[in-house]
Amino acid sequence: MSLLIWNIQGATAKLSLLVFKNYYHQYKPLILVLLEPKVLGPQSDSIFLGLGFDEWVWVKAIGLSGGIWVFWQLELGTLIVTHTNTQFVHCVVTRISLPVWEFTVVYVIPG
């Protein structure tokens, strides 16, 4: 299983998306976390759908600062988001015949 966490600093930049697609095809992560996407509103919906993941949750940016996007594939097993905040997302992953594991993604907005 693979997990990719990236402080993308702008998910709409063509170079960022090109690099992401290259990483995605090379590593095929079951979980993707993008930090600081700098995307608001309807534009984020098209990015979510275009990435090809089955499920996602996102914490909105405050203006263009911060933001946490977590994507996952259903083949991962069950991923439950138990807590969110403007600066973190906590998840629990359950897979058949494997121990339950938890992870927290944190992005603290400087200031």
Gaussian input, Z-matrix of N, CA and C with variables (Angstrom, degrees):
# hf/3-21g

backbone

0 1
 N
 C     1     B1
 C     2     B2     1     A1
 N     3     B3     2     A2     1     D1
 C     4     B4     3     A3     2     D2
 C     5     B5     4     A4     3     D3
 N     6     B6     5     A5     4     D4
 C     7     B7     6     A6     5     D5
 C     8     B8     7     A7     6     D6
 N     9     B9     8     A8     7     D7
 C    10    B10     9     A9     8     D8
 C    11    B11    10    A10     9     D9
 N    12    B12    11    A11    10    D10
 C    13    B13    12    A12    11    D11
 C    14    B14    13    A13    12    D12
 N    15    B15    14    A14    13    D13
 C    16    B16    15    A15    14    D14
 C    17    B17    16    A16    15    D15
 N    18    B18    17    A17    16    D16
 C    19    B19    18    A18    17    D17
 C    20    B20    19    A19    18    D18
 N    21    B21    20    A20    19    D19
 C    22    B22    21    A21    20    D20
 C    23    B23    22    A22    21    D21
 N    24    B24    23    A23    22    D22
 C    25    B25    24    A24    23    D23
 C    26    B26    25    A25    24    D24
 N    27    B27    26    A26    25    D25
 C    28    B28    27    A27    26    D26
 C    29    B29    28    A28    27    D27
 N    30    B30    29    A29    28    D28
 C    31    B31    30    A30    29    D29
 C    32    B32    31    A31    30    D30
 N    33    B33    32    A32    31    D31
 C    34    B34    33    A33    32    D32
 C    35    B35    34    A34    33    D33
 N    36    B36    35    A35    34    D34
 C    37    B37    36    A36    35    D35
 C    38    B38    37    A37    36    D36
 N    39    B39    38    A38    37    D37
 C    40    B40    39    A39    38    D38
 C    41    B41    40    A40    39    D39
 N    42    B42    41    A41    40    D40
 C    43    B43    42    A42    41    D41
 C    44    B44    43    A43    42    D42
 N    45    B45    44    A44    43    D43
 C    46    B46    45    A45    44    D44
 C    47    B47    46    A46    45    D45
 N    48    B48    47    A47    46    D46
 C    49    B49    48    A48    47    D47
 C    50    B50    49    A49    48    D48
 N    51    B51    50    A50    49    D49
 C    52    B52    51    A51    50    D50
 C    53    B53    52    A52    51    D51
 N    54    B54    53    A53    52    D52
 C    55    B55    54    A54    53    D53
 C    56    B56    55    A55    54    D54
 N    57    B57    56    A56    55    D55
 C    58    B58    57    A57    56    D56
 C    59    B59    58    A58    57    D57
 N    60    B60    59    A59    58    D58
 C    61    B61    60    A60    59    D59
 C    62    B62    61    A61    60    D60
 N    63    B63    62    A62    61    D61
 C    64    B64    63    A63    62    D62
 C    65    B65    64    A64    63    D63
 N    66    B66    65    A65    64    D64
 C    67    B67    66    A66    65    D65
 C    68    B68    67    A67    66    D66
 N    69    B69    68    A68    67    D67
 C    70    B70    69    A69    68    D68
 C    71    B71    70    A70    69    D69
 N    72    B72    71    A71    70    D70
 C    73    B73    72    A72    71    D71
 C    74    B74    73    A73    72    D72
 N    75    B75    74    A74    73    D73
 C    76    B76    75    A75    74    D74
 C    77    B77    76    A76    75    D75
 N    78    B78    77    A77    76    D76
 C    79    B79    78    A78    77    D77
 C    80    B80    79    A79    78    D78
 N    81    B81    80    A80    79    D79
 C    82    B82    81    A81    80    D80
 C    83    B83    82    A82    81    D81
 N    84    B84    83    A83    82    D82
 C    85    B85    84    A84    83    D83
 C    86    B86    85    A85    84    D84
 N    87    B87    86    A86    85    D85
 C    88    B88    87    A87    86    D86
 C    89    B89    88    A88    87    D87
 N    90    B90    89    A89    88    D88
 C    91    B91    90    A90    89    D89
 C    92    B92    91    A91    90    D90
 N    93    B93    92    A92    91    D91
 C    94    B94    93    A93    92    D92
 C    95    B95    94    A94    93    D93
 N    96    B96    95    A95    94    D94
 C    97    B97    96    A96    95    D95
 C    98    B98    97    A97    96    D96
 N    99    B99    98    A98    97    D97
 C   100   B100    99    A99    98    D98
 C   101   B101   100   A100    99    D99
 N   102   B102   101   A101   100   D100
 C   103   B103   102   A102   101   D101
 C   104   B104   103   A103   102   D102
 N   105   B105   104   A104   103   D103
 C   106   B106   105   A105   104   D104
 C   107   B107   106   A106   105   D105
 N   108   B108   107   A107   106   D106
 C   109   B109   108   A108   107   D107
 C   110   B110   109   A109   108   D108
 N   111   B111   110   A110   109   D109
 C   112   B112   111   A111   110   D110
 C   113   B113   112   A112   111   D111
 N   114   B114   113   A113   112   D112
 C   115   B115   114   A114   113   D113
 C   116   B116   115   A115   114   D114
 N   117   B117   116   A116   115   D115
 C   118   B118   117   A117   116   D116
 C   119   B119   118   A118   117   D117
 N   120   B120   119   A119   118   D118
 C   121   B121   120   A120   119   D119
 C   122   B122   121   A121   120   D120
 N   123   B123   122   A122   121   D121
 C   124   B124   123   A123   122   D122
 C   125   B125   124   A124   123   D123
 N   126   B126   125   A125   124   D124
 C   127   B127   126   A126   125   D125
 C   128   B128   127   A127   126   D126
 N   129   B129   128   A128   127   D127
 C   130   B130   129   A129   128   D128
 C   131   B131   130   A130   129   D129
 N   132   B132   131   A131   130   D130
 C   133   B133   132   A132   131   D131
 C   134   B134   133   A133   132   D132
 N   135   B135   134   A134   133   D133
 C   136   B136   135   A135   134   D134
 C   137   B137   136   A136   135   D135
 N   138   B138   137   A137   136   D136
 C   139   B139   138   A138   137   D137
 C   140   B140   139   A139   138   D138
 N   141   B141   140   A140   139   D139
 C   142   B142   141   A141   140   D140
 C   143   B143   142   A142   141   D141
 N   144   B144   143   A143   142   D142
 C   145   B145   144   A144   143   D143
 C   146   B146   145   A145   144   D144
 N   147   B147   146   A146   145   D145
 C   148   B148   147   A147   146   D146
 C   149   B149   148   A148   147   D147
 N   150   B150   149   A149   148   D148
 C   151   B151   150   A150   149   D149
 C   152   B152   151   A151   150   D150
 N   153   B153   152   A152   151   D151
 C   154   B154   153   A153   152   D152
 C   155   B155   154   A154   153   D153
 N   156   B156   155   A155   154   D154
 C   157   B157   156   A156   155   D155
 C   158   B158   157   A157   156   D156
 N   159   B159   158   A158   157   D157
 C   160   B160   159   A159   158   D158
 C   161   B161   160   A160   159   D159
 N   162   B162   161   A161   160   D160
 C   163   B163   162   A162   161   D161
 C   164   B164   163   A163   162   D162
 N   165   B165   164   A164   163   D163
 C   166   B166   165   A165   164   D164
 C   167   B167   166   A166   165   D165
 N   168   B168   167   A167   166   D166
 C   169   B169   168   A168   167   D167
 C   170   B170   169   A169   168   D168
 N   171   B171   170   A170   169   D169
 C   172   B172   171   A171   170   D170
 C   173   B173   172   A172   171   D171
 N   174   B174   173   A173   172   D172
 C   175   B175   174   A174   173   D173
 C   176   B176   175   A175   174   D174
 N   177   B177   176   A176   175   D175
 C   178   B178   177   A177   176   D176
 C   179   B179   178   A178   177   D177
 N   180   B180   179   A179   178   D178
 C   181   B181   180   A180   179   D179
 C   182   B182   181   A181   180   D180
 N   183   B183   182   A182   181   D181
 C   184   B184   183   A183   182   D182
 C   185   B185   184   A184   183   D183
 N   186   B186   185   A185   184   D184
 C   187   B187   186   A186   185   D185
 C   188   B188   187   A187   186   D186
 N   189   B189   188   A188   187   D187
 C   190   B190   189   A189   188   D188
 C   191   B191   190   A190   189   D189
 N   192   B192   191   A191   190   D190
 C   193   B193   192   A192   191   D191
 C   194   B194   193   A193   192   D192
 N   195   B195   194   A194   193   D193
 C   196   B196   195   A195   194   D194
 C   197   B197   196   A196   195   D195
 N   198   B198   197   A197   196   D196
 C   199   B199   198   A198   197   D197
 C   200   B200   199   A199   198   D198
 N   201   B201   200   A200   199   D199
 C   202   B202   201   A201   200   D200
 C   203   B203   202   A202   201   D201
 N   204   B204   203   A203   202   D202
 C   205   B205   204   A204   203   D203
 C   206   B206   205   A205   204   D204
 N   207   B207   206   A206   205   D205
 C   208   B208   207   A207   206   D206
 C   209   B209   208   A208   207   D207
 N   210   B210   209   A209   208   D208
 C   211   B211   210   A210   209   D209
 C   212   B212   211   A211   210   D210
 N   213   B213   212   A212   211   D211
 C   214   B214   213   A213   212   D212
 C   215   B215   214   A214   213   D213
 N   216   B216   215   A215   214   D214
 C   217   B217   216   A216   215   D215
 C   218   B218   217   A217   216   D216
 N   219   B219   218   A218   217   D217
 C   220   B220   219   A219   218   D218
 C   221   B221   220   A220   219   D219
 N   222   B222   221   A221   220   D220
 C   223   B223   222   A222   221   D221
 C   224   B224   223   A223   222   D222
 N   225   B225   224   A224   223   D223
 C   226   B226   225   A225   224   D224
 C   227   B227   226   A226   225   D225
 N   228   B228   227   A227   226   D226
 C   229   B229   228   A228   227   D227
 C   230   B230   229   A229   228   D228
 N   231   B231   230   A230   229   D229
 C   232   B232   231   A231   230   D230
 C   233   B233   232   A232   231   D231
 N   234   B234   233   A233   232   D232
 C   235   B235   234   A234   233   D233
 C   236   B236   235   A235   234   D234
 N   237   B237   236   A236   235   D235
 C   238   B238   237   A237   236   D236
 C   239   B239   238   A238   237   D237
 N   240   B240   239   A239   238   D238
 C   241   B241   240   A240   239   D239
 C   242   B242   241   A241   240   D240
 N   243   B243   242   A242   241   D241
 C   244   B244   243   A243   242   D242
 C   245   B245   244   A244   243   D243
 N   246   B246   245   A245   244   D244
 C   247   B247   246   A246   245   D245
 C   248   B248   247   A247   246   D246
 N   249   B249   248   A248   247   D247
 C   250   B250   249   A249   248   D248
 C   251   B251   250   A250   249   D249
 N   252   B252   251   A251   250   D250
 C   253   B253   252   A252   251   D251
 C   254   B254   253   A253   252   D252
 N   255   B255   254   A254   253   D253
 C   256   B256   255   A255   254   D254
 C   257   B257   256   A256   255   D255
 N   258   B258   257   A257   256   D256
 C   259   B259   258   A258   257   D257
 C   260   B260   259   A259   258   D258
 N   261   B261   260   A260   259   D259
 C   262   B262   261   A261   260   D260
 C   263   B263   262   A262   261   D261
 N   264   B264   263   A263   262   D262
 C   265   B265   264   A264   263   D263
 C   266   B266   265   A265   264   D264
 N   267   B267   266   A266   265   D265
 C   268   B268   267   A267   266   D266
 C   269   B269   268   A268   267   D267
 N   270   B270   269   A269   268   D268
 C   271   B271   270   A270   269   D269
 C   272   B272   271   A271   270   D270
 N   273   B273   272   A272   271   D271
 C   274   B274   273   A273   272   D272
 C   275   B275   274   A274   273   D273
 N   276   B276   275   A275   274   D274
 C   277   B277   276   A276   275   D275
 C   278   B278   277   A277   276   D276
 N   279   B279   278   A278   277   D277
 C   280   B280   279   A279   278   D278
 C   281   B281   280   A280   279   D279
 N   282   B282   281   A281   280   D280
 C   283   B283   282   A282   281   D281
 C   284   B284   283   A283   282   D282
 N   285   B285   284   A284   283   D283
 C   286   B286   285   A285   284   D284
 C   287   B287   286   A286   285   D285
 N   288   B288   287   A287   286   D286
 C   289   B289   288   A288   287   D287
 C   290   B290   289   A289   288   D288
 N   291   B291   290   A290   289   D289
 C   292   B292   291   A291   290   D290
 C   293   B293   292   A292   291   D291
 N   294   B294   293   A293   292   D292
 C   295   B295   294   A294   293   D293
 C   296   B296   295   A295   294   D294
 N   297   B297   296   A296   295   D295
 C   298   B298   297   A297   296   D296
 C   299   B299   298   A298   297   D297
 N   300   B300   299   A299   298   D298
 C   301   B301   300   A300   299   D299
 C   302   B302   301   A301   300   D300
 N   303   B303   302   A302   301   D301
 C   304   B304   303   A303   302   D302
 C   305   B305   304   A304   303   D303
 N   306   B306   305   A305   304   D304
 C   307   B307   306   A306   305   D305
 C   308   B308   307   A307   306   D306
 N   309   B309   308   A308   307   D307
 C   310   B310   309   A309   308   D308
 C   311   B311   310   A310   309   D309
 N   312   B312   311   A311   310   D310
 C   313   B313   312   A312   311   D311
 C   314   B314   313   A313   312   D312
 N   315   B315   314   A314   313   D313
 C   316   B316   315   A315   314   D314
 C   317   B317   316   A316   315   D315
 N   318   B318   317   A317   316   D316
 C   319   B319   318   A318   317   D317
 C   320   B320   319   A319   318   D318
 N   321   B321   320   A320   319   D319
 C   322   B322   321   A321   320   D320
 C   323   B323   322   A322   321   D321
 N   324   B324   323   A323   322   D322
 C   325   B325   324   A324   323   D323
 C   326   B326   325   A325   324   D324
 N   327   B327   326   A326   325   D325
 C   328   B328   327   A327   326   D326
 C   329   B329   328   A328   327   D327
 N   330   B330   329   A329   328   D328
 C   331   B331   330   A330   329   D329
 C   332   B332   331   A331   330   D330

   B1=1.4413
   B2=1.5206
   B3=1.3117
   B4=1.4613
   B5=1.5244
   B6=1.3078
   B7=1.4510
   B8=1.5190
   B9=1.3269
   B10=1.4632
   B11=1.5183
   B12=1.3355
   B13=1.4595
   B14=1.5214
   B15=1.3350
   B16=1.4571
   B17=1.5225
   B18=1.3255
   B19=1.4574
   B20=1.5269
   B21=1.3300
   B22=1.4636
   B23=1.5298
   B24=1.3248
   B25=1.4663
   B26=1.5240
   B27=1.3182
   B28=1.4627
   B29=1.5127
   B30=1.3285
   B31=1.4665
   B32=1.5223
   B33=1.3122
   B34=1.4651
   B35=1.5258
   B36=1.3031
   B37=1.4700
   B38=1.5248
   B39=1.3243
   B40=1.4742
   B41=1.5284
   B42=1.3112
   B43=1.4600
   B44=1.5291
   B45=1.3354
   B46=1.4654
   B47=1.5217
   B48=1.3248
   B49=1.4683
   B50=1.5213
   B51=1.3094
   B52=1.4650
   B53=1.5321
   B54=1.3284
   B55=1.4654
   B56=1.5233
   B57=1.3430
   B58=1.4624
   B59=1.5284
   B60=1.3214
   B61=1.4672
   B62=1.5216
   B63=1.3181
   B64=1.4583
   B65=1.5362
   B66=1.3369
   B67=1.4648
   B68=1.5305
   B69=1.3236
   B70=1.4664
   B71=1.5324
   B72=1.3223
   B73=1.4638
   B74=1.5220
   B75=1.3161
   B76=1.4608
   B77=1.5326
   B78=1.3415
   B79=1.4627
   B80=1.5245
   B81=1.3283
   B82=1.4595
   B83=1.5416
   B84=1.3175
   B85=1.4674
   B86=1.5255
   B87=1.3259
   B88=1.4638
   B89=1.5214
   B90=1.3356
   B91=1.4628
   B92=1.5257
   B93=1.3135
   B94=1.4623
   B95=1.5159
   B96=1.3183
   B97=1.4646
   B98=1.5208
   B99=1.3159
   B100=1.4632
   B101=1.5207
   B102=1.3097
   B103=1.4594
   B104=1.5213
   B105=1.3007
   B106=1.4660
   B107=1.5344
   B108=1.3516
   B109=1.4690
   B110=1.5252
   B111=1.3387
   B112=1.4689
   B113=1.5277
   B114=1.3234
   B115=1.4650
   B116=1.5232
   B117=1.3186
   B118=1.4589
   B119=1.5302
   B120=1.3127
   B121=1.4572
   B122=1.5103
   B123=1.3379
   B124=1.4686
   B125=1.5260
   B126=1.3094
   B127=1.4592
   B128=1.5348
   B129=1.3388
   B130=1.4586
   B131=1.5273
   B132=1.3295
   B133=1.4706
   B134=1.5284
   B135=1.3178
   B136=1.4663
   B137=1.5287
   B138=1.3229
   B139=1.4642
   B140=1.5224
   B141=1.3428
   B142=1.4678
   B143=1.5221
   B144=1.3157
   B145=1.4623
   B146=1.5209
   B147=1.3217
   B148=1.4547
   B149=1.5210
   B150=1.3429
   B151=1.4575
   B152=1.5289
   B153=1.3260
   B154=1.4592
   B155=1.5182
   B156=1.3205
   B157=1.4598
   B158=1.5207
   B159=1.3336
   B160=1.4592
   B161=1.5276
   B162=1.3183
   B163=1.4704
   B164=1.5229
   B165=1.3239
   B166=1.4596
   B167=1.5082
   B168=1.3093
   B169=1.4561
   B170=1.5213
   B171=1.3064
   B172=1.4524
   B173=1.5121
   B174=1.3223
   B175=1.4511
   B176=1.5208
   B177=1.3036
   B178=1.4625
   B179=1.5200
   B180=1.2953
   B181=1.4586
   B182=1.5236
   B183=1.2978
   B184=1.4561
   B185=1.5235
   B186=1.3282
   B187=1.4621
   B188=1.5168
   B189=1.2993
   B190=1.4643
   B191=1.5257
   B192=1.3304
   B193=1.4631
   B194=1.5184
   B195=1.3179
   B196=1.4586
   B197=1.5117
   B198=1.2951
   B199=1.4501
   B200=1.5187
   B201=1.3271
   B202=1.4615
   B203=1.5161
   B204=1.3079
   B205=1.4606
   B206=1.5237
   B207=1.3316
   B208=1.4661
   B209=1.5239
   B210=1.3275
   B211=1.4674
   B212=1.5238
   B213=1.3395
   B214=1.4590
   B215=1.5215
   B216=1.3315
   B217=1.4625
   B218=1.5232
   B219=1.3146
   B220=1.4624
   B221=1.5251
   B222=1.3223
   B223=1.4644
   B224=1.5289
   B225=1.3217
   B226=1.4619
   B227=1.5216
   B228=1.3070
   B229=1.4575
   B230=1.5199
   B231=1.3202
   B232=1.4563
   B233=1.5189
   B234=1.3088
   B235=1.4542
   B236=1.5186
   B237=1.3232
   B238=1.4625
   B239=1.5178
   B240=1.3130
   B241=1.4592
   B242=1.5197
   B243=1.3324
   B244=1.4641
   B245=1.5209
   B246=1.3202
   B247=1.4646
   B248=1.5270
   B249=1.3168
   B250=1.4561
   B251=1.5163
   B252=1.2958
   B253=1.4516
   B254=1.5222
   B255=1.3039
   B256=1.4623
   B257=1.5248
   B258=1.3463
   B259=1.4562
   B260=1.5293
   B261=1.3410
   B262=1.4595
   B263=1.5249
   B264=1.3349
   B265=1.4597
   B266=1.5227
   B267=1.3461
   B268=1.4628
   B269=1.5271
   B270=1.3387
   B271=1.4636
   B272=1.5239
   B273=1.3302
   B274=1.4582
   B275=1.5245
   B276=1.3352
   B277=1.4596
   B278=1.5214
   B279=1.3297
   B280=1.4602
   B281=1.5159
   B282=1.3295
   B283=1.4641
   B284=1.5195
   B285=1.2984
   B286=1.4619
   B287=1.5244
   B288=1.3345
   B289=1.4741
   B290=1.5268
   B291=1.3001
   B292=1.4664
   B293=1.5286
   B294=1.3232
   B295=1.4657
   B296=1.5274
   B297=1.3131
   B298=1.4659
   B299=1.5267
   B300=1.3145
   B301=1.4578
   B302=1.5103
   B303=1.3119
   B304=1.4528
   B305=1.5295
   B306=1.3124
   B307=1.4621
   B308=1.5142
   B309=1.3104
   B310=1.4545
   B311=1.5205
   B312=1.3079
   B313=1.4546
   B314=1.5172
   B315=1.3187
   B316=1.4590
   B317=1.5178
   B318=1.3084
   B319=1.4696
   B320=1.5238
   B321=1.3033
   B322=1.4586
   B323=1.5199
   B324=1.2975
   B325=1.4599
   B326=1.5343
   B327=1.3288
   B328=1.4577
   B329=1.5321
   B330=1.2706
   B331=1.4455
   B332=1.4405
   A1=108.75
   A2=115.95
   A3=118.47
   A4=110.89
   A5=113.64
   A6=123.62
   A7=106.53
   A8=116.47
   A9=121.62
   A10=108.19
   A11=116.35
   A12=122.47
   A13=107.10
   A14=115.93
   A15=119.63
   A16=110.13
   A17=116.61
   A18=121.61
   A19=105.89
   A20=115.28
   A21=121.79
   A22=112.81
   A23=118.02
   A24=123.58
   A25=112.67
   A26=115.32
   A27=120.31
   A28=111.55
   A29=116.87
   A30=121.72
   A31=113.82
   A32=117.85
   A33=118.47
   A34=112.80
   A35=117.36
   A36=119.87
   A37=109.12
   A38=116.37
   A39=120.96
   A40=111.44
   A41=117.71
   A42=120.35
   A43=110.42
   A44=117.19
   A45=120.67
   A46=111.02
   A47=116.99
   A48=120.24
   A49=111.38
   A50=117.20
   A51=120.62
   A52=110.71
   A53=116.49
   A54=120.94
   A55=109.50
   A56=117.17
   A57=119.88
   A58=111.39
   A59=117.06
   A60=120.11
   A61=111.19
   A62=116.82
   A63=121.03
   A64=110.61
   A65=117.14
   A66=121.47
   A67=110.77
   A68=115.56
   A69=120.09
   A70=110.56
   A71=117.05
   A72=120.09
   A73=111.93
   A74=116.83
   A75=120.06
   A76=112.10
   A77=117.89
   A78=121.67
   A79=114.61
   A80=118.58
   A81=124.14
   A82=112.93
   A83=117.29
   A84=119.42
   A85=111.85
   A86=115.49
   A87=120.46
   A88=110.76
   A89=116.05
   A90=121.85
   A91=107.53
   A92=115.70
   A93=122.33
   A94=107.99
   A95=116.32
   A96=121.66
   A97=107.48
   A98=116.27
   A99=122.01
   A100=108.17
   A101=115.66
   A102=122.10
   A103=109.38
   A104=115.56
   A105=122.97
   A106=111.83
   A107=117.15
   A108=119.53
   A109=114.55
   A110=117.77
   A111=122.36
   A112=112.20
   A113=115.46
   A114=121.40
   A115=107.62
   A116=115.89
   A117=121.45
   A118=110.61
   A119=116.37
   A120=123.44
   A121=117.03
   A122=115.80
   A123=122.23
   A124=113.92
   A125=116.94
   A126=120.05
   A127=110.43
   A128=116.97
   A129=119.92
   A130=111.05
   A131=117.99
   A132=120.92
   A133=111.73
   A134=117.37
   A135=119.76
   A136=110.85
   A137=117.12
   A138=119.97
   A139=109.78
   A140=117.27
   A141=120.87
   A142=110.50
   A143=116.51
   A144=120.72
   A145=112.07
   A146=117.22
   A147=121.47
   A148=114.89
   A149=118.20
   A150=120.15
   A151=112.92
   A152=117.44
   A153=119.84
   A154=116.10
   A155=118.77
   A156=120.95
   A157=110.07
   A158=115.82
   A159=120.68
   A160=112.90
   A161=116.45
   A162=121.48
   A163=109.60
   A164=115.27
   A165=119.92
   A166=110.53
   A167=114.33
   A168=122.56
   A169=105.80
   A170=115.80
   A171=118.02
   A172=111.02
   A173=113.24
   A174=122.09
   A175=105.15
   A176=115.75
   A177=120.56
   A178=111.65
   A179=113.81
   A180=120.76
   A181=109.04
   A182=115.42
   A183=121.24
   A184=104.82
   A185=115.99
   A186=119.86
   A187=106.84
   A188=117.29
   A189=120.37
   A190=111.21
   A191=117.47
   A192=120.89
   A193=110.29
   A194=115.38
   A195=120.73
   A196=112.80
   A197=114.97
   A198=122.15
   A199=110.15
   A200=116.37
   A201=122.46
   A202=107.22
   A203=116.94
   A204=122.32
   A205=107.92
   A206=117.45
   A207=122.46
   A208=107.56
   A209=116.55
   A210=123.58
   A211=108.41
   A212=116.91
   A213=119.23
   A214=111.06
   A215=113.37
   A216=121.64
   A217=108.62
   A218=117.59
   A219=121.45
   A220=112.25
   A221=118.05
   A222=120.14
   A223=111.57
   A224=117.49
   A225=122.47
   A226=110.90
   A227=116.91
   A228=123.40
   A229=106.65
   A230=116.23
   A231=120.76
   A232=109.38
   A233=116.35
   A234=121.85
   A235=106.81
   A236=115.58
   A237=121.25
   A238=108.27
   A239=115.48
   A240=121.21
   A241=106.74
   A242=116.46
   A243=119.83
   A244=113.63
   A245=117.40
   A246=120.79
   A247=109.46
   A248=115.58
   A249=120.78
   A250=108.89
   A251=114.05
   A252=122.73
   A253=104.87
   A254=118.45
   A255=119.42
   A256=111.76
   A257=117.07
   A258=119.34
   A259=114.49
   A260=118.91
   A261=118.68
   A262=112.00
   A263=114.73
   A264=123.68
   A265=106.33
   A266=117.14
   A267=121.44
   A268=108.51
   A269=116.53
   A270=122.39
   A271=111.66
   A272=115.68
   A273=123.08
   A274=106.71
   A275=116.42
   A276=122.15
   A277=108.88
   A278=115.51
   A279=121.98
   A280=108.01
   A281=115.51
   A282=121.68
   A283=108.25
   A284=116.74
   A285=121.27
   A286=109.32
   A287=115.75
   A288=124.33
   A289=114.56
   A290=118.07
   A291=121.29
   A292=109.07
   A293=117.04
   A294=119.12
   A295=111.76
   A296=115.58
   A297=121.51
   A298=107.24
   A299=116.76
   A300=119.47
   A301=110.19
   A302=114.91
   A303=121.60
   A304=109.40
   A305=114.54
   A306=118.88
   A307=109.19
   A308=114.09
   A309=122.06
   A310=108.27
   A311=115.59
   A312=121.81
   A313=106.88
   A314=115.80
   A315=120.94
   A316=109.82
   A317=115.98
   A318=121.22
   A319=106.44
   A320=116.40
   A321=121.27
   A322=108.67
   A323=114.63
   A324=120.23
   A325=108.35
   A326=117.24
   A327=119.89
   A328=110.35
   A329=115.28
   A330=115.40
   A331=112.08
   D1=142.30
   D2=179.10
   D3=-127.30
   D4=150.51
   D5=-179.12
   D6=-132.25
   D7=130.36
   D8=178.55
   D9=-119.57
   D10=123.25
   D11=176.82
   D12=-119.06
   D13=128.30
   D14=-173.66
   D15=-141.83
   D16=126.00
   D17=170.54
   D18=-83.22
   D19=90.06
   D20=-168.24
   D21=-76.22
   D22=-25.01
   D23=178.88
   D24=50.85
   D25=44.08
   D26=176.81
   D27=126.46
   D28=95.32
   D29=-174.59
   D30=-80.47
   D31=-5.14
   D32=-179.05
   D33=-98.25
   D34=-7.62
   D35=179.59
   D36=-66.87
   D37=131.04
   D38=-177.93
   D39=-57.90
   D40=-39.26
   D41=-179.67
   D42=-65.66
   D43=-41.77
   D44=178.43
   D45=-59.90
   D46=-45.57
   D47=-179.41
   D48=-67.00
   D49=-36.43
   D50=177.85
   D51=-65.14
   D52=-44.94
   D53=177.84
   D54=-62.99
   D55=-43.86
   D56=179.00
   D57=-58.54
   D58=-47.68
   D59=-178.70
   D60=-60.24
   D61=-36.71
   D62=176.93
   D63=-64.19
   D64=-47.96
   D65=177.30
   D66=-61.09
   D67=-43.39
   D68=-177.45
   D69=-59.62
   D70=-46.91
   D71=-178.76
   D72=-69.85
   D73=-30.50
   D74=-179.64
   D75=-76.27
   D76=-43.75
   D77=-172.18
   D78=-106.19
   D79=-18.96
   D80=-179.17
   D81=45.97
   D82=60.25
   D83=-177.83
   D84=-66.49
   D85=142.47
   D86=173.97
   D87=-84.04
   D88=-22.61
   D89=176.21
   D90=-129.02
   D91=133.97
   D92=175.76
   D93=-126.94
   D94=131.60
   D95=174.80
   D96=-121.50
   D97=124.93
   D98=175.18
   D99=-113.55
   D100=126.51
   D101=179.14
   D102=-108.14
   D103=144.84
   D104=176.57
   D105=55.52
   D106=55.46
   D107=-177.32
   D108=-70.53
   D109=-21.07
   D110=179.67
   D111=55.05
   D112=43.86
   D113=179.23
   D114=-131.15
   D115=138.17
   D116=179.99
   D117=-123.64
   D118=154.20
   D119=168.28
   D120=60.63
   D121=-144.89
   D122=-172.90
   D123=-60.37
   D124=-26.45
   D125=179.56
   D126=-61.40
   D127=-33.89
   D128=179.32
   D129=-66.59
   D130=-35.65
   D131=179.58
   D132=-58.63
   D133=-42.74
   D134=-179.06
   D135=-68.65
   D136=-33.60
   D137=176.56
   D138=-67.94
   D139=-44.83
   D140=179.56
   D141=-55.38
   D142=-49.62
   D143=-177.98
   D144=-66.93
   D145=-34.34
   D146=-176.67
   D147=-75.39
   D148=-16.50
   D149=-177.71
   D150=-78.01
   D151=-20.30
   D152=174.67
   D153=86.16
   D154=14.84
   D155=176.62
   D156=-90.13
   D157=155.09
   D158=-177.81
   D159=-76.27
   D160=-39.79
   D161=-175.42
   D162=-136.45
   D163=158.43
   D164=176.31
   D165=-160.75
   D166=159.32
   D167=172.01
   D168=-139.24
   D169=149.48
   D170=179.62
   D171=-143.59
   D172=146.52
   D173=173.64
   D174=-107.92
   D175=120.75
   D176=-176.05
   D177=-62.83
   D178=147.46
   D179=173.47
   D180=-70.89
   D181=157.75
   D182=172.65
   D183=-99.27
   D184=103.87
   D185=-168.74
   D186=66.84
   D187=-125.88
   D188=174.94
   D189=-107.53
   D190=14.14
   D191=178.40
   D192=-100.93
   D193=139.09
   D194=175.71
   D195=77.55
   D196=-151.66
   D197=-175.54
   D198=98.69
   D199=135.64
   D200=178.58
   D201=-134.45
   D202=125.23
   D203=175.81
   D204=-116.46
   D205=128.60
   D206=176.79
   D207=-121.58
   D208=123.78
   D209=179.91
   D210=-119.18
   D211=149.21
   D212=174.68
   D213=-152.54
   D214=157.11
   D215=176.55
   D216=-95.19
   D217=145.89
   D218=-179.45
   D219=-65.80
   D220=-26.03
   D221=177.86
   D222=-63.90
   D223=-14.93
   D224=176.06
   D225=-59.51
   D226=-36.27
   D227=-170.94
   D228=124.55
   D229=-136.18
   D230=179.05
   D231=-111.22
   D232=124.07
   D233=174.59
   D234=-115.48
   D235=121.89
   D236=178.91
   D237=-116.91
   D238=127.15
   D239=175.37
   D240=-86.10
   D241=113.89
   D242=-175.07
   D243=-94.40
   D244=-28.92
   D245=179.84
   D246=-147.88
   D247=141.55
   D248=171.15
   D249=-134.90
   D250=157.94
   D251=179.49
   D252=-155.18
   D253=171.46
   D254=178.04
   D255=-64.09
   D256=-16.12
   D257=-175.91
   D258=-122.94
   D259=3.86
   D260=176.63
   D261=-158.53
   D262=159.43
   D263=172.18
   D264=-134.00
   D265=126.42
   D266=178.84
   D267=-111.13
   D268=131.24
   D269=-175.74
   D270=-128.60
   D271=150.98
   D272=174.06
   D273=-121.49
   D274=129.10
   D275=-178.78
   D276=-113.73
   D277=128.45
   D278=177.53
   D279=-121.31
   D280=128.00
   D281=177.59
   D282=-129.09
   D283=142.99
   D284=179.98
   D285=-58.38
   D286=133.50
   D287=176.65
   D288=65.22
   D289=13.98
   D290=177.51
   D291=-128.61
   D292=153.54
   D293=177.84
   D294=-63.10
   D295=148.95
   D296=173.51
   D297=-69.26
   D298=139.39
   D299=174.77
   D300=-134.51
   D301=156.21
   D302=-176.68
   D303=-127.08
   D304=150.77
   D305=173.43
   D306=-146.88
   D307=152.34
   D308=177.56
   D309=-126.04
   D310=128.18
   D311=175.37
   D312=-100.93
   D313=127.67
   D314=-176.90
   D315=-122.82
   D316=131.13
   D317=170.28
   D318=-134.23
   D319=109.19
   D320=-178.09
   D321=-95.23
   D322=123.37
   D323=-179.75
   D324=-74.34
   D325=121.94
   D326=179.30
   D327=-61.36
   D328=145.92
   D329=175.82
   D330=154.40

